[in-house]
Amino acid sequence: MPGRRILIDSPSEGEYGASPGMRMDARLTECLAPVSDSLAEFEIAFHASLADGTGLQSVVAEHLMATRGKRMRPAVVLLAHRSVAPGSPPAVGAAVAIELIHTATLLHDDVIDVSDQRRGRLSVNARWNNLTAVLMGDHLFARAFGVLVELKNHRLLEAVSLATRRVAVGELQQLQQVRNVDLQEHEYLRIIADKTASLFGASAEAGLLNAQPDSSAAEMYREFGETLGMSFQIVDDLLDYVGNTPQTGKTLGNDLKEGKITLPLIHALRSAPATARREIVAALRDYTPEGFEAVRKFVDHHGGFAYAREKADQFTDHALDLLRTFSESLYQQALKKLVEYSVDRNG
């Protein structure tokens, strides 16, 4: 879709499930409207699963429930399910399991990245300690697979299990590439395919398999979800340079602070003349947050932002092409809006 751009410093309102202190997003509310009732059911079931415990586990769960993200993955589960079974009960169990897994990965991510903030509040590792965050993450993984076992759907369990393994592989690959200024684009794409896109793929596939366990369309649904996830992560990485902090709830430059070399910088390093590249590589090796603006200008000057936008658009267009093979419905149209939102968002 030519001309699509990431919006910067553009306030919006009305987001379903926004964290306190963050502006709401009316566009996301519109995307999720066809499954708003199902999302409300999901929220109740998710909180019940998250808070299933006592003592420290219960206290940490309350901390996690005080904020919530966009619920993109549960939304994909519910919309994909309704796209093939519009009159059936919502796929709440599958959505809960996937969001539990996503939440567990965030807990572990914050430990790995030494992050002290999550959605505008203290992260679990910062408020308590790393051990608490890791063990709570482990508990949520176990709880998620308990929910999946209760659904008695072997293909669904297999799909989510594979995606969860890929998430761990992606995290290990990313850890191996910290501060690697020679990271290649194909290596970056492989990392985000495993780390992020795999769970989006499992979300779409889970929605289908919850309704049609023997469906032959599982691969197509998984490919759709993964393609959406690729676009979503590239935009996330771009927003780390140009995002609206009140909207994202994140400080600009976190990826650089954590040593993550993402697509905008990869392209700029590849495109820059040798002298400019040497200078910025030296700055990256001794990187401090005060150097963020110099890196940001370097990336912009050498086309990194424009290239990342173009790449995200390519994945978005492929996701929209795949959607055209789905049966036309209100839910298919909502998935289309969700795809477009994922690349146009500014938070």
Sequence and secondary structure as in RCSB ss.txt:
>XXXX:A:sequence
MPGRRILIDSPSEGEYGASPGMRMDARLTECLAPVSDSLAEFEIAFHASLADGTGLQSVVAEHLMATRGKRMRPA
VVLLAHRSVAPGSPPAVGAAVAIELIHTATLLHDDVIDVSDQRRGRLSVNARWNNLTAVLMGDHLFARAFGVLVE
LKNHRLLEAVSLATRRVAVGELQQLQQVRNVDLQEHEYLRIIADKTASLFGASAEAGLLNAQPDSSAAEMYREFG
ETLGMSFQIVDDLLDYVGNTPQTGKTLGNDLKEGKITLPLIHALRSAPATARREIVAALRDYTPEGFEAVRKFVD
HHGGFAYAREKADQFTDHALDLLRTFSESLYQQALKKLVEYSVDRNG
>XXXX:A:secstr
 TT     S      TT  TTS   HHHHHHHGGGHHHHHHHHHHHHHHHT S HHHHHHHHHHHTS    HHHH
HHHHHHHHH TTS   HHHHHHHHHHHHHHHHHHHHHTT  EETTEE HHHHS HHHHHHHHHHHHHHHHHHHHH
HT HHHHHHHHHHHHHHHHHHHHHHHTTT TT  HHHHHHHHIIIIIHHHHHHHHHHHHHH TT S HHHHHHHH
HHHHHHHHHHHHHHHHH  HHHH S TTHHHHTT   HHHHHHHHHS HHHHHHHHHHHHT  GGGHHHHHHHHH
HTTHHHHHHHHHHHHHHHHHHHHTTS  SHHHHHHHHHHHHHHH   
